[in-house]
Amino acid sequence: MTQKRLFLVVEDIFMTETAELADVVLPAAAWGEKTGTFTNADRTVHLSETAVEPPGFARSDLDIFLDYARRMDFRDRDGQPLVWWTDAESAFEAWKKCSAGRPCDYTGLSYDKLRGDSGIQ
């Protein structure tokens, strides 16, 4: 029986034990080095904006994902790009559409509403 070799890709902000075993390591930006939203366990949505630029070749999770999707040329049934958003805010707008009518409906939120506040529950 032939053994199948796994190909391991790791995205992390530190060289972890797992990253040391990886075939490819994608340097990720830390939370203060990227813009995006997060939701606490109490369902409070927060906007975190870039405080400092990521060091070296590090990039945000979203930038890595968008680059991957572009290179893979993912398309929908109509031949249009599957991933149409281009930045954190447009990705949030896409998430709002996905969440519409569901228990965690984000449609009433926007980056403008989340800016400068301590979050919205």
C-alpha positions in Angstrom: 0.0 0.0 0.0 1.4 3.4 -0.9 1.4 6.1 1.7 -0.2 9.5 0.8 1.8 12.5 1.8 -0.1 15.4 3.2 0.7 19.0 2.1 0.5 21.3 5.0 -0.2 25.1 4.7 -0.1 27.1 7.9 -1.1 30.8 8.4 0.1 32.2 11.7 1.7 35.2 13.3 4.4 33.2 14.9 6.6 30.3 13.9 4.7 27.7 15.9 5.5 24.0 16.1 2.9 23.3 13.5 4.3 26.0 11.2 7.7 24.4 11.5 6.2 21.2 10.0 4.5 23.1 7.1 5.3 22.9 3.5 4.2 26.6 3.2 3.9 29.2 5.9 1.7 32.2 5.2 2.7 35.1 7.5 -0.5 36.5 9.0 -1.1 39.9 10.5 -2.1 40.2 14.1 -5.3 41.7 15.3 -3.9 45.3 15.6 -2.5 45.0 12.1 -5.7 44.4 10.2 -9.3 45.8 9.9 -12.4 43.7 10.5 -15.2 42.9 12.8 -15.5 40.4 15.6 -18.5 39.3 17.7 -18.1 38.5 21.4 -19.9 35.7 23.2 -22.5 38.1 24.4 -23.3 38.9 20.7 -21.7 42.4 20.7 -20.2 43.3 17.3 -17.0 45.3 17.3 -15.0 47.0 14.5 -11.3 46.7 14.9 -9.3 49.0 12.6 -5.7 48.7 11.6 -3.5 50.4 14.3 -0.1 49.6 12.7 1.0 48.0 9.5 1.9 44.4 9.6 5.7 43.7 9.6 7.6 42.2 6.7 5.5 40.0 4.4 2.6 39.5 6.9 -0.9 40.1 5.5 -4.4 40.0 6.9 -6.4 36.8 6.7 -8.8 38.5 4.3 -6.0 39.6 2.0 -4.6 36.1 1.9 -8.0 34.6 1.2 -8.8 37.2 -1.5 -5.5 36.6 -3.2 -6.1 32.8 -3.1 -9.6 33.2 -4.5 -8.3 35.4 -7.3 -5.5 33.0 -8.2 -8.0 30.1 -8.2 -10.4 32.1 -10.3 -13.4 30.9 -8.4 -16.7 31.6 -10.4 -20.4 31.4 -9.6 -22.9 29.6 -11.9 -23.2 32.7 -14.1 -19.4 32.9 -14.6 -19.0 35.9 -12.4 -16.3 36.0 -9.7 -17.5 34.1 -6.7 -15.7 36.4 -4.3 -16.7 39.9 -5.4 -15.7 41.8 -2.3 -12.3 43.5 -2.2 -11.7 44.7 1.4 -12.9 44.2 4.9 -15.9 46.5 4.6 -17.2 45.0 1.4 -16.7 41.5 2.9 -18.8 42.7 5.9 -21.5 43.8 3.4 -21.4 40.3 1.8 -21.8 38.8 5.3 -24.8 41.0 6.0 -26.5 39.5 3.0 -25.7 35.9 4.1 -27.0 36.6 7.6 -30.3 38.3 6.6 -33.3 36.7 8.3 -31.1 34.3 10.4 -30.8 34.3 14.2 -27.6 36.5 14.0 -28.9 39.0 11.4 -26.2 41.7 10.9 -28.2 43.7 8.3 -28.9 46.6 10.6 -25.1 47.2 11.1 -22.6 49.1 9.1 -19.0 50.1 9.5 -20.2 53.7 10.1 -22.5 52.6 13.0 -19.7 50.4 14.5 -17.0 53.2 14.3 -16.1 55.0 17.4 -18.4 53.1 19.7 -17.8 50.2 22.1 -19.7 47.8 19.9 -23.3 47.1 19.1 -25.2 44.1 20.6 
